[in-house]
Amino acid sequence: MLDRTTTTESAALYERAKLVMPGGCSRNTILRKPHPIYAAYGKGCVVADIEGVDRIDFANNVASLIHGHAFAPIVGAVGEPLLKGTAFTVGTVSEVLFAEQMIQRCSSFEKIRFVNSGTEAVMSCIKAARAFTGKPKIAKVEGSYHGLYDYAEVSQTAKPENWGNVDEPSSVPVSYGTPQAALDDVIVIPFNDTERALSILDKHKDEVAGLLIDLLPHRIGVIPAEHKFVEALRKWTSENNSLLIFDEVITFRTNFDGAQGSYKSKPDLTAMGKMIGGGFPVGALAGRADVMDVMDPTDGPAKFPHYGTFSANPVTMTAGRIALQWFDEQAVIRLNKLGDMARNAIAEAIDVAGIDACVTGAGSMFRVHFKAEAPHDYRSAFMTAEESAKLETFLNYVFDNGLLLIETGTGFLSTPMKSADIEKMAEIMLEGFRKVKSVH
Ligand code: PMP
């Protein structure tokens, strides 16, 4: 087991980092107590830190590295754009090639534009929906994470003391200083509760430009959206001149054509990011041609003028195209089977440890909950202080013993993983569950 006091190099680096960055970092994601660790290198599904400790990586830079680290076909392909110029104020062939590939991948994609992050993709979908419908508001699911845009982040961290009545959840800001006007323009609906969601939406039917939903929302517990819920939202949006927007920034990994491949209802727009960049910064929005054309300035001014200095740069476009070429139908099926194996192995470890916990997830994602029963919405997924303490004990244990997971207890698989990695994960987790049982 790693002796935390021997991680002197990381501790010293963090002291320097705190002097020059708020919190000592550029993204809060890397923080952990007593200090973050720093990567020396990653290879496949393993990350080595500067202290020389290896961990199996189930965080994968928050689900963005579908092929793990330093995937040879991507490393081989990005050399050329690095040598020939990484960004231009003219087009590149790489952009057209990747756009063509993405359009072929999913039936709801008629046109696509690339951006630089998931946040930007979601923001662009919302702005496109407003421009297309001429309406001001968006609707979103309570607790869903969609990035940092003022409107998209509303109620992402709502708490029992401020989330309000479930019949009409409050619009709760994440950042201090969020304008009241932004909050007023976001309608919050409960997850998988069709009746309540429709009755809330009906009160705003003339104002909702778009309804934003993640089909497998990680902050809500990595539980799938019910088919009847999605179908009802599809029907409601179609009948009320409102767009249905899927956030597939993480879930696009679930099928060859995204999580939407499992549903009958198709979105008007889809936001993507993370794995479609092959390890480089990326975002994309794709969907109905007539909606996407609000960004088209070639026949009169665009209703939604859309720019981005590094959007569709050739390094990202090349890496993304190669990453998705290798994440073909067979690779998706194989990884999802490994996901089934991981969820079963975790459930078994929970059983053997005899602890009140459960595992949720689908495809190549899982989440551990210190709850006897799987949650069904944000409010039931919300962790009590005791559950948070248990999760912290668990995460510290598995981290010290060779696993990288997300702070919510969520894990994402990558294609270099093999069943031996899953078995190892389950072994470490079993001891982690035992540790929780002995401490709490
Ligand atoms: N939507 C979802 C579902 C996400 O998980 C994330 C990032 N975790 C985002 C949007 C924002 O993406 P990015 O961090 O690339 O801005």
Boltz pocket constraint, residues with backbone or C-beta under 6 A from the ligand:
constraints:
  - pocket:
      binder: B
      contacts: [[A, 62], [A, 116], [A, 117], [A, 118], [A, 119], [A, 120], [A, 122], [A, 145], [A, 146], [A, 147], [A, 148], [A, 214], [A, 247], [A, 248], [A, 249], [A, 250], [A, 273], [A, 274], [A, 282]]
      max_distance: 6.0
